[in-house]
Amino acid sequence: MEQLYGTLEGWMHDFTRFSILILEAIGVVLILFAGIRGVVEYARHRPGAQLRMASAMAFALEFKLGGEILRTVLVRELSEIFIVGCIIALRGILNYLIHRDIHEQQKLQKGEPEDAATGPSFWKSIFGGRPHTD
């Protein structure tokens, strides 16, 4: 019985590590494609490029966050729990900021004024407005 338990635990450990790898890889691929697509759409002055890129980044972060949550299954020491917890917190904060930016972009597309309390969107504060074409 002890040997069966050890075998099953090994399989579960391997399956969990493989699942983490798959989720992380999906997140990386989505971020890469979203970044390339975002740059191309922004260069072509397509309306809504920022919103689509932010949505894709948020979607990719969900996969990365899922991988970190699965990683908690493998954690055996308190120091590892702290590191994984910090990574989860950072990804959660990033996800919150991206979703806030998506909400602001959607309001702008509907023609609603920007909220004075939150100011301009995160991306707009970094990259400025759309380039003007004369």
C-alpha positions in Angstrom: 0.0 0.0 0.0 2.9 2.3 0.8 4.4 1.7 -2.6 1.1 2.4 -4.3 0.8 5.7 -2.4 4.4 6.7 -3.4 3.7 5.9 -7.1 0.5 7.8 -7.2 2.1 10.8 -5.5 4.9 10.8 -8.0 2.4 10.7 -10.9 0.4 13.5 -9.4 3.6 15.6 -8.9 4.6 15.0 -12.5 1.1 15.7 -13.8 1.0 19.0 -11.8 4.4 20.1 -13.0 3.4 19.3 -16.6 0.1 21.2 -16.2 2.0 24.2 -14.8 4.3 24.1 -17.8 1.4 24.0 -20.2 -0.5 26.9 -18.5 2.7 29.0 -18.4 3.5 28.3 -22.1 0.0 29.3 -23.2 0.3 32.5 -21.2 3.7 33.3 -22.8 2.4 32.6 -26.3 -0.7 34.7 -25.8 1.4 37.6 -24.5 3.8 37.3 -27.4 0.9 37.3 -30.0 -0.9 40.1 -28.2 2.2 42.2 -28.2 3.0 41.7 -31.9 -0.7 42.2 -32.9 -0.9 45.3 -30.7 2.2 46.9 -32.2 0.9 46.2 -35.8 -2.6 47.5 -35.0 -1.2 50.6 -33.3 1.1 51.3 -36.3 -1.8 51.0 -38.7 -3.8 53.4 -36.5 -6.7 50.9 -36.0 -9.3 52.1 -33.5 -9.6 50.0 -30.4 -6.0 48.6 -30.6 -5.2 49.4 -27.0 -8.5 47.8 -25.8 -7.8 44.6 -27.8 -4.2 44.4 -26.6 -5.2 45.0 -22.9 -7.9 42.3 -23.2 -5.5 39.8 -24.6 -2.9 40.6 -21.9 -5.5 40.1 -19.2 -6.5 36.8 -20.7 -2.9 35.7 -20.9 -2.3 36.7 -17.3 -5.2 34.4 -16.2 -3.3 31.4 -17.6 -0.1 32.5 -15.9 -2.0 33.0 -12.6 -3.5 29.5 -13.0 0.0 28.1 -13.3 1.0 29.8 -10.1 -2.0 28.6 -8.2 -1.2 25.1 -9.3 2.4 25.6 -8.2 1.1 26.0 -4.6 0.3 22.3 -4.7 4.0 21.5 -5.0 5.3 23.9 -2.4 6.9 22.2 0.6 8.7 25.0 2.5 7.6 28.3 4.0 10.1 30.3 1.9 8.6 28.8 -1.3 5.1 29.7 -0.2 6.2 33.3 0.4 7.7 33.5 -3.1 4.7 31.9 -4.8 2.4 34.2 -2.8 4.3 37.3 -4.0 4.2 36.2 -7.6 0.4 35.6 -7.3 0.0 39.0 -5.7 2.0 40.8 -8.4 0.1 39.0 -11.2 -3.2 39.8 -9.4 -2.2 43.5 -9.2 -1.2 43.5 -12.9 -4.5 41.9 -13.8 -6.4 44.5 -11.8 -4.6 47.4 -13.5 -5.2 45.9 -16.9 -8.9 45.4 -16.2 -9.2 49.0 -14.9 -7.5 50.2 -18.1 -10.0 48.1 -20.2 -12.9 49.6 -18.3 -11.5 53.1 -19.0 -11.0 52.3 -22.7 -14.5 51.0 -23.0 -15.9 54.2 -21.5 -13.8 56.3 -23.9 -15.1 54.3 -26.9 -18.7 54.9 -25.7 -17.9 58.6 -25.6 -18.2 58.9 -21.8 -15.8 61.4 -20.2 -12.8 60.1 -18.3 -13.3 59.8 -14.5 -11.6 62.7 -12.9 -10.6 60.5 -9.9 -8.7 58.0 -11.9 -7.3 60.3 -14.6 -6.1 59.1 -18.0 -5.7 55.4 -18.7 -2.4 53.7 -17.7 -1.4 53.1 -21.3 -2.3 56.6 -22.4 -0.1 58.0 -19.6 2.8 56.0 -20.9 2.4 56.3 -24.7 0.3 59.4 -25.0 -2.6 59.8 -27.3 -3.0 58.4 -30.8 -0.5 59.8 -33.3 -2.1 62.4 -35.5 -2.1 61.9 -39.3 -2.3 65.0 -41.4 
